[in-house]
Amino acid sequence: MNVKDQFDLTGRVVVITGGAGLLGVKHAEAVAEMGGIPVLADVDAARAKAAAAKIAVRYGVPAVGLKVDITKTASVQKFRDQVLRRFGRIDILINNAARNPKVEGNGRKAWSRLENYPLPQWELDLAVGLTGALICSQVLGAEMARAGRGVILNVASDLGVIAPDQRIYRRPGLAEEQQMVKPVSYSVVKHGLVGLTKYLATYWAEKGVRANAISPGGVFNEQDRDFVRRLTSLIPLGRMARPDEYKAAVIFLVSDASSYMTGANLIIDGGRSTW
Ligand SMILES: NC(=O)c1ccc[n+]([C@@H]2O[C@H](COP(=O)([O-])OP(=O)(O)OC[C@H]3O[C@@H](n4cnc5c(N)ncnc54)[C@H](O)[C@@H]3O)[C@@H](O)[C@H]2O)c1
């Protein structure tokens, strides 16, 4: 097979959880550009449907947006049945949905600090980021294993390989206990996804199902200027990512171009984790 053809996704059905979000839409565009059929799976059905409709027109593929709550097995099973009724197959799963608790606020006791982090918040973060990825892998991955082929891509983060540098979130003039931090749940979810990737890769290798992770660095999205300056000083390439800079890597990881790759974590972070 020639190299170009290895990246081709013509006719492949690609489920993208969190498909209505900032990066989910980009993954969906990339899939559509390569001829695949993106299924934007999101709790926010309206945004998922609107994004899918735009992609369908722009790329001429039957993209769809469907509602699913990935924290509930019954919801994911219902979603799987809808996709199978519509397209008859599920080839690829991108576990992309996550909560990204905002590091803001400056109460007397900053709620995001390790000592204060509310358990309900921790449970919600893990439910979406980790349990959600597990449930989708169970329900949709099992369908791939049954078919004898498939690919799972888990979207981790540079914070799936390094610890957050809490100094970049600091606000001047606040006492230590008032400083907000990147919550512990984000680190645990993202490191956990790398572990889930290795587990799935070995568990289903004989069934023809590959599993890899991608660890993107922060995407520039009009964040506070001082924060961006502090963050980019930690990045050898000296800038945050553009939202479209992960598209080609996602296609590599979900297509036959990566056919001999499983259990790996592709880090694309402007070099941050190298320093
Ligand atoms: N944006 C970045 O800078 C960045 C950097 C590194 C890693 N990531 C990772 O990339 C992924 C996508 O990030 P993003 O910035 O596009 O996030 P986002 O917040 O824009 O999108 C997340 C989507 O997940 C959906 N979602 C939440 N709970 C759900 C549930 N229970 N069931 C189904 N869908 C649910 C939300 O409705 C939302 O559309 C995340 O895993 C994130 O951690 C993002």
The ligand as a Gaussian input file, in Angstrom:
#p B3LYP/6-31G(d) Opt

LIG

0 1
 N       -7.666000      22.190000      25.004000
 C       -6.450000      21.932000      25.461000
 O       -5.601000      22.822000      25.626000
 C       -6.071000      20.506000      25.786000
 C       -4.736000      20.196000      26.075000
 C       -4.384000      18.888000      26.383000
 C       -5.356000      17.915000      26.406000
 N       -6.651000      18.242000      26.141000
 C       -7.648000      17.194000      26.184000
 O       -8.321000      17.135000      24.933000
 C       -9.662000      16.720000      25.135000
 C      -10.606000      17.737000      24.521000
 O      -10.365000      18.994000      25.111000
 P      -11.193000      20.283000      24.713000
 O      -10.348000      21.449000      25.031000
 O      -11.751000      20.127000      23.354000
 O      -12.373000      20.220000      25.804000
 P      -13.822000      20.871000      25.745000
 O      -14.189000      21.194000      27.145000
 O      -13.899000      21.940000      24.702000
 O      -14.735000      19.651000      25.237000
 C      -15.089000      18.593000      26.064000
 C      -16.421000      18.055000      25.564000
 O      -16.777000      16.910000      26.360000
 C      -18.174000      16.927000      26.526000
 N      -18.571000      16.109000      27.689000
 C      -18.440000      16.412000      29.013000
 N      -18.992000      15.462000      29.759000
 C      -19.474000      14.511000      28.916000
 C      -20.162000      13.290000      29.111000
 N      -20.483000      12.853000      30.339000
 N      -20.513000      12.562000      28.023000
 C      -20.226000      13.006000      26.765000
 N      -19.562000      14.168000      26.523000
 C      -19.204000      14.913000      27.600000
 C      -18.492000      18.401000      26.725000
 O      -19.884000      18.665000      26.490000
 C      -17.566000      19.060000      25.707000
 O      -18.194000      19.264000      24.449000
 C       -9.821000      16.569000      26.651000
 O       -9.594000      15.219000      27.002000
 C       -8.733000      17.444000      27.209000
 O       -8.337000      17.073000      28.499000
 C       -7.022000      19.512000      25.825000

